Amino acid sequence: PAAFAEPLAVLGSEVEVPLVSGEKVGYAALDYAASAPALRRVWDDVAAYAPYYGSVHRGAGYLSQLSTELYEQSRQAVADFLDLREGDQVVFTRATTDSLNLLAGAVPAGTRVFAFETEHHASLLPWQQAGLAVTYLRAPRSHAEAVAALDAALAADPAGPDAPRLLCVTGASNVTGELWPIAELTGTAHRHGARVVVDAAQLAPHHRVSVRELDVDWIAFSGHKLYAPFGAGVLAGRADWLDAAEPYLAGGGASRTVARQADGSVAVEWHRGPARHEAGSPNVIGAYAIASACRALTEAGLDALREREELLIERLTEGLAAVPEVRVLSLFGADAARVGVLSFVVRGWNSSHFSAALSAEYGIGVRDGLFCAHPLVRTLLGSEDTAPSECGAPEPSLPGERSLNAIRVSFGAGTPLEHVDRFLAAV
Ligand code: PMP
């Protein structure tokens, strides 16, 4: 497949790195699932805006007003990108982790949460941490099994449909890259009166997402995985629970009026709408960069992006299938559809050593570890009994038969075929 033309060219494609041989090669960034390189278009848009930026809201000066306008337009660009419904809100956050923690603090008291144990820790942990009752569903081995497990869990839930209930589920796994049956799970959840939030950190950068068509209640993603820089993310969806919740942070911007009371305390009236959860000076550049990425992806066509990526995925999976020592990790089987994210282990190899060698000998940047999804990776490796290791911590053992960590390769817009081919040759 031809390389991407503008506007999906990414920064960093000219970076060269030294190998142990002393030679220098172009860096093959194959760790998009952690953070994707920025689109050149995003960087150019941010650079063009930079001289004009000012603090949003209430500034009387021209640049402050301009920034306020651009900040609100950025919200609209995200709403268009996600195909939100009338009345849905876009809250700018720091990233997906922040978005899901915000939602965990905003759900009505007593909300019962359902999550598959296969989630990334960002979508697995905030609910329990917020003091909510969580039902963890075991790793399903097919889409049908996932839907049936949710159906059974909701039906068996003693609180019944009158209690507020929420399913949190990933759109695409950050470990296997496999797609989850979001529309079917949402249909099942809604039939039981439960709401749904989708962790789209790995889905939104690869596939067109329509909140309206999927009918999900909320969606979260990170700018730095969507070809924008670090520091900004999105929580988007239904306004009712968000408007009824305590503000995520207390401070200026979220408060509409604050008045001294006779007893010496202060009475606060909080804003409704996104401002309620965006106290403090917002990350205008981050929001603007996300909006720029949303527009660039839409203009280039997410379907074209996906089509090209699928050719790379096919090349990758066929190439790895030809190496008998390689085992590709999968929940849903060899035919499961995935985004450009794949994890594997190599028999007889320590995954950390293998990844280090890809870097030092071939200039290829992948990732090894448990990818902040410990229960999932342990299930996939069949090592549920192993001692916990830190998120991404290197494997302690010497090369052996049994892998405690996996190797993840991931790509997207701007990845040339040569990177995939070099990776396969190196493996
Ligand atoms: N969910 C998934 C599926 C992810 O892959 C990640 C990032 N690895 C996150 C959530 C957390 O995103 P962030 O680190 O940007 O908050």
Boltz pocket constraint, residues with backbone or C-beta under 6 A from the ligand:
constraints:
  - pocket:
      binder: B
      contacts: [[A, 33], [A, 34], [A, 94], [A, 95], [A, 96], [A, 97], [A, 98], [A, 120], [A, 122], [A, 123], [A, 170], [A, 172], [A, 173], [A, 174], [A, 199], [A, 201], [A, 202], [A, 222], [A, 224], [A, 371], [A, 372]]
      max_distance: 6.0
